[in-house]
């Protein structure tokens, strides 16, 4: 079992990084070479801006290349809870932002000819308990009132047509959701951005951002040199290094871990996941899984409330293997070829945050729904930075610091214990 990202290992590396030092003056500096930053760089360069992307490691090194490979519409939360907080019209608008986000991914894949196996397979949210199935049926009813008439509830007796296990008690199908190869997509975005004229600097961790007067302009000091930018977009997600303390106080980095099996026969996969949907479960500490483009099963989840490291990933892999076999007993003894971990940048309410603060633009906090929303928000923030402030669906949301959180997430074991209790109780 290789302790590395399957997405990185099965995609050609990005070969278009800018050589030489980071220097000069640009219209926009984008901090972070993941989906948000690359999508923004592409959109800004298309608008005629000079753009430099500065990435601490390599393109897709963070969550964009270490995730579960799902491109899903729909909230992480129950629609009724979002409606209770914001009212029906705003809740519908926020929900439809996720629909638009999947559309954005599909559009960019088509426009740029990115070979990443994009397919509208749909998502299946699985009820881990009978009470969860009742809640999913109510969620279907709430969504049918105007947010998403296409979602469909699948009772337990009909689940065999969707999944080859007796583990679950019903499901909710979101047909707009999609699958794709994350490694190929992030490299394809980077190549598209460079074709449009953006410069991408890898190995250029940001050490200091200094605002110039009361303007949006900053000097951006990196490990490879310094440049001046008239605007700066922070697209760093849950970065644990660099001058981003304000944002670290508002995001909890939660570890998520993934294993990928050896190749499986089509007949075997047809028995396990005949519709090839993206699957998630209703537990707080649940699982997600899908079939990869080369006919393997990808199986992930929180596994352990720890951050990724070689030791942590290996331990989490063993936990996930047990969960996979519990879900699909027929996979007992199946070889695991990859295991890795990544970080989910959670906000307290699991909704993204984007806007401008003291001259810096930012978009982050996607809370496990990042593939589509990060790509979409890159395009959105390009429009915002060009003057269209109404383009941002998340504008106006308050974002207070998390009490007692000053960087390292010392409270993760407590969070894990709380979620386990919630899963047991409910």
N, C-alpha and C positions, 0 to 999 in steps of 0.2 A: 504494500500500500504506500503510494507516494504522497508525502506531505507537501502538496502543492496544489494550486488551483487548476482544475480541469480546463477552465476557460482559457487560461494563459497557455497551458501546454498544448492545446489543440487549435491554436490560432497562430498565424504567422506574426512575428513581432513587428511593431511599428518601426519603419526604417527612415522616417522623414524628419527626425528631430533636428533642430537647428544646431549647427556646429558653432564653436567659438564662444566668447563670453556673452553674458546678458548685459546689454548696454544700449544706449540711445534713448530716444523718446518715441512713445507710441500714443495713439489715441486711447487705447484700452489695454490694461494688464489684467489678465484672468489668472487667478490663483487656484490651481487645481486642474489636473489633466484627466478628469473623469467625465461622465456623461454630461453633467451640468456645464463644466468649463468648455468642453469641446463643442457642444451644441451651441453655446453662446458665441464662441470664437468663430464658428462657421457662419452664424447669422450676422454677427457684427462685420466680419470680413466681406460678406455678400453686400452689406450696406455701404461698403467703401471705406470702412475704418481700418487703420493700421492696428493690428492686434498681436500681443505677445502672451502666450500661455506659459506660466512657470509652474513646473511640477516637481515636487520633492524627489520622487523616485522615477517611475516610468509611466507612460500612458496606461490608464486603467489599473494602476497598482493598488488602489484602495477598493472601496465597496463596488465600484463599477466592474471590477474583474474578479470579485470574490463572493458574488451573491448566488442566489438560488435559481437564477435563470428564468424568472417569471416577469411578465409584462402585463399586469392586471389592472383592470378598472375596478372601481368600488372602493369604499372606505376601509380602513383598518377597524373602525368603530361601527357600531350599529347605527343605521341611518336615523332611527328615531331619537337617539341621544344627540346627534348633531342637529336635528331639527329642533329639539327642545332648547338647545343652546342658542341657535342662530335664527330660528324661524324657518318656515317652509321654503320660501323663495331663495334665501341665501344657502340653505342646505342643499337644495337642488342645484344651484349654481356651482357649489363646491364639488358636489358629486360629479357633475358633468365636466368639471375640469379634468377629472381622471379619465373620462371617456376621450376628451380632446387630447390628453397626453398619449394614450395608446395610438390615436390617429396620427399624432406628430411623429412617433417612432416609425409607423408604417410609411408615412410620407417621405421621411428622410431616407429610409432604406430604399424606396423606389427612386427618388430623385438622384441619389448618389450612387445607385447601383451596388449597394453593400450586400455582399454574399454572406448572410448570417442566418439563413433558414427561418426567416420570420414567417409565422403561421398563426391565424386566428383560431387557435384550438379551444379557447374558452377556459374558464376557471371553474373548479368544483370545490365549494367550501363544505367540508364534511362535519357532521354533528358527532362529537365524541360521546355524548350522552343523550338519552331520550329527551330530557328537558331542552337540550341545545337544538334538537330537531324542531321542537315547538317554537323556539325563538327564531329559527331560520324561516319557518313558515310565516311568522309575523313580520319578519324583515321583508320577505317577498311581498306581502300585502302593502307594507309601507312604501316600498319602492314603486309598486304599481300605481300609486296615487299620483305619479307625475315625474319621478326621477328616472326610472328605468323599467319600462314595461316588458323588456325582453328577458329579465331574469326568470328562472323557473325553479320551482321546488320539486325535488325528487324524493318521494317517500322511501322508507327502508326497503319495502318489498320490490321497488324498481331499481335499487342501486346496483344490482348485478349487471345491468347494462352499461354501467359507468365504471365500476371498479370491482376487482376480484378479491374481495375480503369481506368477512362478516363483522369487522371491527366497528363499523359506523352505523348510525341510526337515521340517516337521511342526509340530504345535501341540497345546496343552492347553486345553480348553474348561472354563471355570468358569461354569456356567449361572446361579448366584445373583447375579452381578454386574449392574450397572445403569448406565444413562446418564441424565443430566438436564441442564437448562440452569442453570449455576451462578449466573449473575447474577440470574435470577428466583428461584432458591432462597434465596440469601442475603438478598435484599430481603424475600421472603416470611417468612423466619425473623424478621427485624427487625420486620416488621409484626405478626407473631404475638406477639412478646415485648412490644411496646408495648400490644397489646390486653389482654395479661395483667396489665399494670400496671408493667412495667419502664420506666425512663427511659434513653434512649440519647443520649449527648452526643458529637457529632462535633467534630473539631477540638480535642480535649481531650487532647493528649499528656501522659502522666504524667512529671513531673519529679522527684518524690521520694515514696518510701513510708517512713513512720516508724511503727514498731511502738510500741504503747502498752503499756508494761510488758512482762510476759511473757504477755500475752493474744494472741488472734488479731486483735484490733482494730488498725486503722491509720488514720493520717491520710493521705489521698491527695491530693497536690498536683499539679494539672494546669495546662495553659496557660490554662484558663478558670475557675480557682478551685479551692478545696480543700473536700473533704468528709471526714467521718469514717465509717468502715465497721467493723462488728463482725467481718466476715470479708472477705477479698480473694482473688479467683481470678485468677491470671495465665493469660491465654489469648492470649498475644502471639506465639507461634511464634518465628521467628528475628529478633526485633526488634533492629535495630542502633542504636537510640537508647533513652534512658531508663535508669533505675536497675536494670538487669537483668543485671549483669556475671556473676553466678554462672551464669546460664543460657546466656549467650553462650559461656562457656568449655566448655559441654557439647554445643553444637549447631554443626554446620558448615553455613553457608548456601550451598547449591549452586544456581547459576542453571539454570533450565530455560526453554526458549524454544519459541514456538508460532507457526505461521502458519495462516491460514484462507483457503481459496480462494473464488473467485467461486461463485455457485450452479451446481450441476451437475444435469443431467437425471436423472430417476429411472432411466432405462435405463443411463446411464453409472455411476451409483452401484450399480446391481444387478450390473454387471460387475465393479466393484472390491470391494465389500463386501456381498454379497447377504444375509447374515444380520444386518448392521448391528451386529455385536459391537464392544465396546471392544477395541482391539488394542494389545499391547505386545510388545517383542522381548526376547530373552534376553541381549543384549549389555549390558555396563556402560554404554557410550556408545551406546545404541540409540535406538529411536524408539517413539512411541506415536501412535495415530491413531484417529479415529472420524468418524462422520457427524453433523453438527449438526442440530438440529430444522428448520432451513430449507434443508436439502439442500446443504450445503457439506462439504468435507473439512477437518477439523482435523488438522494434522500437527505433532507436537512432538518434542522430545528435548533432550539436554544441549547439542548443537551446539558450544558453546564453554564452557570452564571460566572463566566470567566472570560478574559480577553484572549485573543489568539496568540499562540506561541507553539513551537514544535511539540513540547510536552503536553500543553493544553489540547492541541488539535488531536493528538494521538488518543488521549483519554476520552475526548468527546466522540471520536470515531467509534470507539468500542460501545459507548452509550447509544449512538445512532444505529449501529449494527443490530443491537438488541431490539431497538424500536422498529427497525425495518422488518426484522423477522417476526416480531409480534404482529405487525400490520399485515405482512405477506408471509405466512409460514412456509410457502413453497420456495422462498428464497434462502432458506437455511442452508448454510454451506457455500453460498455464492461468494466468489472472490470480490473484494473491494480493491479497486485500482487507484483511487485518489481519495484523499481526505484533506480538508483545509478549513480554516476559519476566517471570518470577516467581522466587520463591525457595522451594526445598525445604529444610525444616529437618531435616537429617540427624543422627541419632545414630550413634555408632560401630557399633552392632550393628543399626541400622535398625529398632529396636523403639521404640514410644512410651514416654514417661515421664510419670507422673502421681502426685500425692501431696501431701504437705505438708512444708514446710521452714521452720523458725523462724517459724511463725505464718502463712506464706503458702501457700495452696493453688495448685497449678499442674497444667496438662496441656498437653503439647506434644511435639515430636519425632516427628511422624507419618511422616516419611521417605518422602514420595511416595505415601502411602496415606491422605491426610488427609481427603478429602471425607466419607467414611463414618465414619472413626474419630473425627474431630474433633467431628462432630455427635453421635455416640454418647457420647463422653466428656464433652460438655457436660451431657448428661442424667445420666451416671454421677457426675460431680463434684458436681452438685446433691444427689444422694443421699448422697454421702460427706460433704458439708458439713452435711447434716441429721442425720448421725450413723451412717450405714450404711457403715462403713469397709470391709466385705467386698465392696462393690459394685465396687471398682476392680480390674480384671483385671491391671493392671501393678504392683500393690503388691509390694514386696519386691525389685524389681530394683535392683541397685547402679547408680550413675550418677556415676562419677568424672569429673573434669575431663579434657579432652583435653590431653595434654602439649604444651606450646609454643603453645597456642591461647589468646590473650588478647583476642579480639574480631575485628579484621579478619582474614579468612581468607587470609593471605599465602601459604599453601601450596597454593592451588587449582591453579596450573599443574603442581605436582608430582603432585597427585592425578590430574589429567587425564592426565598422561604415564603414570602407573602403570596407570590403567584402560585406556588405549589398548594398552599392552603386554599386559595380561591378555586383552583381546579378541583381539589378534593371536595370542597363545600358545594360547589355549583356544577 
